Amino acid sequence: MPAITSKTIYDNLKAFGLTRAQVRKLLPEWWSAEAEQFPDGLAELCMLISRRLSLDATALLKGEVRRKGNAVSLAYKHSASATVQSLQGATSIALAVADAVAAAMHGTPVVLPTSPKALAKQARSEGAGIVSMESLIKTCWKNGIPIVPIPNLPVGIKKMDGAVIKVGDRPVILISKKKSSRAWLAFILAHELGHIGCGHLDDVGSIIDVSLQEQTTFETGVPADGHEREADEYALEIFGGAVIDERVSSWSKWMSPVELAVKARTAQGELKVESGHLVLRYAFTTKRWPEAMTALNFLSEDAHPEAVMQQYIAANLALDRIADDLRDMVLQVTGINTHASH
C-alpha cells in the first residue's frame, strides 16, 4: 500500500466534494502546510479535518473518507439523488458545528416541542403576542434547542436550506439559506421544528432539507415524502393554520406590493402572526410571488434575519465552552461577532 501523503488526503476529500482550498479555509489560522510533510504533522492534519468535518480520523490516515459513527444516519429531503453528493461538504460542516454547539450546552435541559399550537402559544408569550422568527428563536433557546446560522461556508460549497441534527438527546437546528426575509427563514425554522415535533428524528439521526422551493414551501399537499408533508403542516399550524389561510384568501387578489405590505402589517396584531408570514401565505394563495417579494421589502420588521440568529446564539451560547480547536471555525461559519459572547 503506497504511503499516505497530504496530497492523498486532499485528493480523497475532493472526491468527497471539498477542494483543498475549501478544506484549508476551515483549518486554524496557525496551521502551516509545511507540517503536512512530516508524519506527526500529517496525523495532526487528519485530526483537525476529522473534528471540523465530522470524519473518522483513523480512516483519513488510511487514505479513506468515512463519517464518524454518530453521523452516518442521514436523510436528505427535497432533493434529487444527484444533489446529495454535492452536499457532502456542507453536511460535514453542519454535523461538526452541531456537535460543537451541543457540547457547549451540556447540562442545559431539553424541552421538545409537542403540538404546534402549544409551541405557537409559547412563542406568542415570548414575542409580545406575535408568532415571529424572533419569538420562535427565543422559544427554542429557552427550551434548550439551539438555532445556529451557518451562512459563511467556504466559497463554492453547495448549501442546504436547513437541517436538524440530533446530538445525544439534543436537536440542533441549522439554517444556511441566504435570504433577506425573516418570515422566509422562520418557515424553514418551523419546518425543522416540525421534524422534531413529529418524531422524525426517531427514525434517522439527522435530516438535511436541501431546498424548500418558493412555489412549494407553503403547499402542504405537494411533497411526495410523508415526513415533509407532516413537517410542512406542522410549520403552517405554528403560524395559525387554516384560520390564516381563510383570512388571507379573503384579501383582494390585485393589491399592489405597498398595499399588501400595509394590509399584512395591519392584520399582524389581530392574527397574532408576523406580517412577513402573512405576505408569504398570500403569495402561495394568489401565486403572485414577484409582488409578494417586493412587498416584503417594504416591511422593515422582516429584514436582517441573519443578524437576529447571530444575536441570539451569541447571547445564549457560552462561547468559551466550545472546544478550543473548534471555536474559530464555529465563529467563522456562523458569523458570530467574537465580542458578543457572554
N, C-alpha and C positions, 0 to 999 in steps of 0.2 A: 504494500500500500504506500503510495507516494506521501512524502511529508506534507503536513498541512501548513500552509502559509497564510498570511493575511489576505493575499490575493484570492486564495481558495475560499476563505470565509466571505469576502465581499462578493465574489462571483456567485456563490450559493445564495446569498441574500438578494442579489439582483434577480436571480431566477424566481425567488420568493416574492419579488415585487418592489424591492428597495435598492436604489442606486447607492454607490459608495458615498456620493455627496450627501444624500439624504440621511444615511446612517451616521456619517461624520457630524452632521448638524445636531444630532441627538446626543453625541458624546460630550463629556465635560470640556470646558474651555482649556483646562490644563492638560488634556490628553495630547501626547505627542505621537505622531505617526512613526517616528523613529523607533519607539519602543516596540512596535509591532514586528520588528526584525528579530527579536530575541524570544526564546521560549517563555520566559516569565511574562514578558510584555504581551505575547500572544494569548496566554492564559488570562491575563487581566482584561484584554480586549474582549474576549469571549464572555467574561463575567459581566463587564459593563453592558455589552449588547444584550446579554441574557436578561439583565434587570430592566433595561429600557424597552425591550420588545417582548417581554414575557416568553422568551425562548429557552430551551434546555441548553445550559452552558456546556455540559459534557458532550452533547450531540454536536454542538458547534465546533468543539475541539477535534471531533472525529470527521469534520467536513460535512456534517448533515444539518438540516434546519428542521427542528421539531418544536412544537409548542410545549410549554410546561404542562404537566399533567392536569392541573386545575383549569387550564384554558382550552381544553380540547373540545368540550361540548358547546358548540356554537350553532345558532340558527340565523340564517340570513333571510330577511323579508323584503318584499317589494323589489326583487332583483332577478334578472336573468342569470343563469349559471356562469356565463362568461364574465359577468361583473364581479363575481365573488373573488376570483383570483386577483383582480386589480385592487381589491380592498384589503388584502392581507397586511400590507404595511400599516394602514390606518387602524385596522383591528388590533394589531400587535401593540401599537402605541396606546390605544384606548384601554386594553387589558392591563398594561403596566401602570398607567395613570390611575385606573380604578383601584388596583392593588395598593398603590402608594397612599391614595386618599383614604381608603378604608382602614389601612393600618394606623393612620394618624388619628382616626376616630375611635380607636379601640376603647371600649368601656362605655361609649355613648349608646343608650338603649335604642332599639329599632322598633318603631310602630308602623306596621304595614297597613296600607290603605285597604279598606274593605269595600263598602258601597261607594259609588261615585257621588251619590247625594250627600253622604256623611263627609266625604272629602271636600265637597263644594262648601258645605256648611262651615267646616273648619277654615277653609281658605277665605270665606267671607268675613269670618271673625278676625282674621289676620290682616284683611285688606279693606277696612272701612266699609264693609258691606258688599264689596265687589269681588267676583272671581276674576283674577287677572294673572298675568305671568308672574308678577312680583309676589302676589299673595300665595300662589301655588309654590313658588320657590321657598318662601318663608315657611310655609307649612311643611314642606319636605325636610328642610333643615331641622325644624323643631321635632320632626318625627325620626330623626337620625338617618335620613336618606339624602346623601349629598347630591347636589346638582352641579356638574362640572362642565364648564365650557372648554372645548378644545379647538379653538379657531385657528391656532397658529402651528399647524403641522408643517413639516418641511415642504418647500415648494415642489410641486409636481405629484404629490401623493393624493390619490383619489380618496375623497372622504365620503363617509356615510352621512345621513341626516342626523340620526340619533342612535343611541344604544342604551340598553340596560344590562348591566353586568353584575352578577351576584358574587360577592366575595365573602365567603363564610355565610353568615346569615344576613349580611347587609347588601341590599341592592344599591348600586351606584348608577345614576343616570348621567349620561354624557351627551352633550349637544354640540355638534360640529358644523351644522349648516350655517352658512353666512347669509343672513337676511337682516334687513334693517327694520323689520316689524316685530314688535314684542308679541303680538297676537299670533303671528305665524309660528314663532318658536314655542309659544305657550301651548299650541296644539301638539307639537312634537313632544313636548314635556308631558302633556296629559295622555298622549298615546302610550308613552313609555310607562306611565303610572297605570295605564290600563293593562299592560302586560303583567305588571306586578299584582294588581288587584284581582285579575282573572286567574292567577296561579300559573301563568305560562312558564315561569322560571322553575317550576317544579319539574318540568319535562326536560328543559335544557338550562345550562348554567348562565348563558348569555344570549341576548337577542340583538342583532345588528339590523336596524331599519335603514336600508340602503337609500331609498328615495320615496318620500311621501309626496307624490306629484301634486301640483296645484289643482289640476282638474279633478283629482280623485280624493284629495285629503279629507274632504268633508262628505264624501259619498260612501256611506257605510255599506251599501249593497254591492260595491264594485269588487273589492279584493276577493280573489278566489280562496285565499288562505283563511281558514276559520279563525285562527288566532288574531289575524289582522282585522278581521271584521269585528271581533269582540273588543279589541283594543280601541278601534275607532269609535264603536258605540259607547264604550266606557268614557272615552275622552269627550264625546259630544254631550254625554249626560252630565259630566262635570260642569260643562258650560250651558246647562239649562235644558238640554234635550229638546223634546217636541214642543215645549212651550215657546222656546226661542224660534224654532222653525216656523211655527204658526204666526208669531208676531212679525217676523221679518218677511214672510210670504205676503203679508198684507201691505207692505210698503210699495210705493209706485215703482214700476219696472224701468222708468225712464228718468230717474233722478241724475243730475249732474254729479261729478265727484264731490264738489263742495257741498251740495245739498245732502248727499249721502253721509259725508263726514259729520255734518251738523245733526242730522237725524240720529245717527248712531250715538253721538255724544249726549244728546238729549235723552235717549232711551236707556242709556247705561245705568243711571240711578234706579229707574223703575224695574229694569230687568235683572239688575244685580250681576251683570256680566260686562267685562271691559268693552269699550267702544270698538276697538280693532277687531275683536272676535265677531261682533255683530256685522261689521263690514265684510269680513270673510264669509260669514254664513250667507249674507245677501249675495255675494259673488257666486256661491255654489247654486243658490236658488235661481238666480237670473242668468247665470253663465256670462255675466258682464265683468269678466276678470280685469281687463285693462282699466275700466273706470274705477273698480274697487281698489286696485293697486295705487291709482292716483289719489283716491280718497284717503288711503292710509297716510299718504304724505302730508295731509292737512291735519293729522292728529298728532300733536307734539307728544302726547302721553304714550304713543305707540312706538316712539323712537328709542334707539340705543339699547337694544336688548342685551347685547354682549356685555356692556358696562354693568348692567344690573346683575347678571350672573357672576361677573368678576367681583363686584362689590360684596355679594353675599358669601362667596366662597372665601374671600379674604377675611371677612368678619367672623365666619363660623368655623374655619379650619385653623387649628394651631399649626402654622407652617413649620415651626421648629420641631414638630413631631413627625414630619415627613423625613424619611431616611436621608441622611446626608448625601448619599451618592445619587439620589433621585430628585432632590429638591430643585436643582437647577433646571432639570427637564420639565418638571411639573409647572414651575413658574413660566418657563418658555412657552409650552404648548397651550397653557390656559390663558396666558396674558395677564396673570395677576400682578399687580403692582407690588414689588417686593417691600415697599414701605407701608403697605396696607395691612400687614399681618398684625395679629394681636398677641 
